[in-house]
């Protein structure tokens, strides 16, 4: 069922979601409203046929799905602004606000409203996000709708909200960890003879292909590793040296350190 969507907060994340939903055909331009204080920065969406303005209350009143894509420090002021327009039987809130729990939103709203919390990553800009979803006892139709929406922008998985911090580390911080691996691969490629652009292309496409193998075939990483490690070969020699230098251990420790930082 098609629904009218209000994206409250037309910053980088809000506009990336709007672009993806339009490109996928999940929404028609007339079904999307985007708000931002400086609405002149959204003129390209206005040209496409979307509604663009700075009136959050009006956006909520005219929509059924409210995508909250605002900064964490600003959520209470925005909720105070729109809560009078929120109707339990009409609206579904999908929050992509980092670090704000559904209970906090519910308390600020002051009434029982269906809420789904989503944690996408920066690859949402190219519709390749890994988005984790959590919900507060909403109807199955609501969580199904949220899954369908974010499926237009990449992959989705439904998790318990208590795992959202861990999901942030694995799925959002994980983008930076993957980039650091690619950068090291490029540096190594240059050291063994490639120019930087060629090394960058090979490294990036190789990691994209490796990830695609896991996603499309559903195999375990070790199964794919076994296919390229021959007895006394160069691959196993390199892998063993990386392990001797603490490759896996360093990555795991990095993940745990990031998680501990969030938990403080």
C-alpha positions in Angstrom: 0.0 0.0 0.0 1.4 3.4 -1.0 1.7 5.9 1.8 2.6 9.6 2.0 6.0 10.1 3.6 7.3 13.1 5.5 11.0 13.2 5.8 11.7 15.5 8.8 15.2 16.7 8.3 16.4 17.1 4.7 20.1 16.8 5.4 22.5 14.2 3.9 20.7 11.2 5.3 17.2 12.5 4.7 17.9 13.5 1.1 19.8 10.2 0.4 16.7 8.3 1.5 14.5 10.5 -0.6 16.7 10.0 -3.7 16.7 6.2 -3.2 12.9 5.9 -2.7 12.3 8.0 -5.8 14.9 6.1 -7.9 13.4 2.7 -6.9 9.9 3.8 -7.7 8.8 3.0 -4.2 7.3 6.5 -4.0 6.1 9.0 -6.5 7.4 12.5 -6.0 4.0 13.8 -5.0 4.0 11.3 -2.1 7.2 12.7 -0.5 7.4 15.8 1.7 10.9 16.9 2.8 11.4 19.6 5.5 14.4 21.7 6.2 15.0 25.1 7.7 16.9 26.3 4.6 14.4 24.8 2.2 16.2 26.5 -0.7 18.8 23.7 -0.4 16.1 21.3 -1.5 15.2 22.9 -4.8 16.2 19.9 -6.8 13.5 17.8 -5.0 11.0 20.6 -5.6 11.9 20.4 -9.3 11.2 16.7 -9.3 7.7 17.2 -7.9 8.2 16.6 -4.2 6.8 18.9 -1.6 9.4 21.0 0.1 9.0 23.4 3.0 10.1 24.2 6.6 6.8 23.5 8.3 7.2 20.2 10.2 3.6 20.3 11.6 2.2 20.7 8.1 4.4 17.9 6.8 3.1 15.5 9.5 -0.5 16.5 9.1 -0.4 15.7 5.4 1.5 12.4 5.7 1.2 8.9 7.1 4.8 7.8 7.6 7.1 10.1 9.5 10.8 9.6 8.8 12.7 11.4 11.6 16.2 12.2 10.1 17.2 14.9 12.5 20.2 15.4 14.9 20.0 13.7 18.3 20.3 17.0 20.2 17.3 18.4 18.3 14.8 15.6 18.6 13.0 16.9 21.7 12.3 20.3 20.1 11.0 18.7 16.9 8.8 16.2 18.8 7.4 19.1 20.8 6.6 20.9 17.6 4.8 18.0 15.8 3.3 15.9 18.6 -0.1 17.5 18.5 -0.5 16.4 14.9 0.5 12.8 15.6 -2.4 10.3 15.5 -2.0 6.7 16.7 -4.3 5.2 14.0 -2.8 7.3 11.2 0.9 7.6 11.7 4.0 5.4 11.7 7.2 6.9 12.9 10.5 5.6 11.5 13.4 7.1 13.4 16.9 7.1 12.1 18.1 9.3 14.9 21.4 8.0 16.3 21.4 7.0 19.9 17.8 7.9 20.7 15.8 5.0 22.0 12.2 4.4 21.1 11.2 4.8 24.8 12.7 8.3 24.7 10.7 9.2 21.6 7.5 7.7 23.1 8.0 9.7 26.3 8.5 12.9 24.4 5.4 12.3 22.2 3.3 11.5 25.3 1.0 9.0 23.6 1.3 5.5 22.1 2.4 5.9 18.5 3.8 3.0 16.4 7.6 3.5 16.1 10.3 1.6 14.2 13.9 2.5 14.8 16.3 2.2 11.9 20.1 2.3 11.7 21.3 2.6 8.1 24.9 3.3 7.0 26.5 5.7 4.6 26.1 3.4 1.6 22.5 4.4 1.7 23.6 7.2 -0.7 24.0 4.5 -3.4 21.2 2.3 -2.3 23.6 -0.3 -0.8 23.0 0.3 2.9 22.9 -2.3 5.6 19.9 -1.2 7.7 19.1 -2.7 11.1 15.5 -2.3 12.3 13.9 -2.5 15.7 10.3 -2.0 16.8 8.3 -1.4 19.9 5.5 -3.9 19.5 4.0 -2.4 16.4 1.7 -4.2 14.1 3.2 -6.7 11.6 2.1 -4.4 8.8 4.2 -1.6 10.1 7.4 -3.5 10.4 6.8 -5.1 7.0 6.4 -1.6 5.5 9.6 -0.5 7.1 11.4 -3.5 5.7 10.0 -2.9 2.3 11.0 0.8 2.4 14.6 0.1 3.5 14.9 -2.8 1.1 14.8 -0.1 -1.7 18.0 1.3 -0.1 20.0 -1.9 0.4 19.7 -4.9 2.8 17.7 -5.0 6.0 17.6 -7.1 9.1 15.3 -6.9 12.2 17.0 -7.0 15.5 16.3 -6.3 19.2 16.7 -2.6 20.1 19.3 -3.6 22.8 21.6 -4.6 19.9 21.4 -1.2 18.1 24.7 0.0 19.6 26.3 -3.2 18.5 24.7 -2.8 15.0 26.2 0.7 14.9 29.7 -0.6 15.4 29.3 -3.6 13.0 27.3 -1.9 10.3 28.1 1.8 10.5 31.6 2.0 12.0 32.2 -1.2 9.9 32.2 0.9 6.8 35.3 2.8 8.0 37.0 -0.5 9.0 36.4 -1.8 5.5 37.7 1.4 4.0 40.9 1.1 6.1 41.3 -2.5 4.8 40.9 -1.3 1.2 43.4 1.6 1.8 46.0 -0.8 3.1 45.4 -3.1 0.1 46.0 -0.1 -2.2 49.2 0.8 -0.4 50.4 -2.8 -0.6 49.5 -2.9 -4.3 51.5 0.2 -5.0 54.5 -1.3 -3.1 54.4 -4.4 -5.4 54.3 -2.4 -8.6 50.9 -0.8 -9.4 50.1 2.8 -9.8 47.6 4.3 -7.4 44.5 4.4 -9.7 45.0 0.8 -10.8 45.6 -0.5 -7.3 42.5 1.4 -6.1 40.3 -0.2 -8.8 41.6 -3.7 -8.2 41.3 -3.4 -4.4 37.8 -1.9 -4.5 36.4 -4.3 -7.0 37.9 -7.3 -5.3 36.3 -6.4 -1.9 33.0 -5.8 -3.7 33.2 -9.2 -5.4 34.1 -10.9 -2.1 31.1 -9.4 -0.3 28.8 -10.3 -3.2 29.9 -13.9 -3.0 28.8 -14.1 0.6 25.6 -12.3 0.0 24.5 -14.1 -3.1 25.8 -17.6 -2.3 25.2 -17.5 1.4 28.5 -19.2 2.1 30.8 -18.8 5.1 34.0 -16.7 4.5 36.2 -19.7 5.2 34.6 -21.7 2.4 35.5 -18.9 -0.1 39.0 -18.6 1.4 39.5 -22.4 0.9 38.9 -22.0 -2.8 41.8 -19.6 -3.3 44.3 -21.2 -0.9 46.4 -23.9 -2.5 49.0 -26.0 -0.7 52.2 -24.1 -0.2 50.7 -21.2 -2.3 51.0 -17.5 -2.0 47.6 -16.9 -0.6 48.0 -19.1 2.5 51.5 -17.7 3.0 50.0 -14.1 3.1 47.1 -15.1 5.3 49.3 -16.8 7.8 51.7 -13.8 8.0 48.7 -11.5 8.5 47.5 -13.7 11.4 51.0 -13.7 12.9 50.9 -9.9 12.8 47.5 -9.9 14.6 45.2 -9.1 11.7 42.0 -10.8 13.0 42.8 -10.0 16.6 43.3 -6.3 15.9 40.0 -6.1 14.0 38.0 -7.8 16.8 39.7 -5.6 19.4 38.8 -2.5 17.4 35.1 -3.6 17.2 35.0 -4.2 20.9 36.7 -0.8 21.7 34.2 1.0 19.5 31.4 -0.8 21.3 32.8 0.1 24.7 33.0 3.7 23.7 29.3 3.8 22.7 28.3 2.1 25.9 29.9 4.8 28.1 
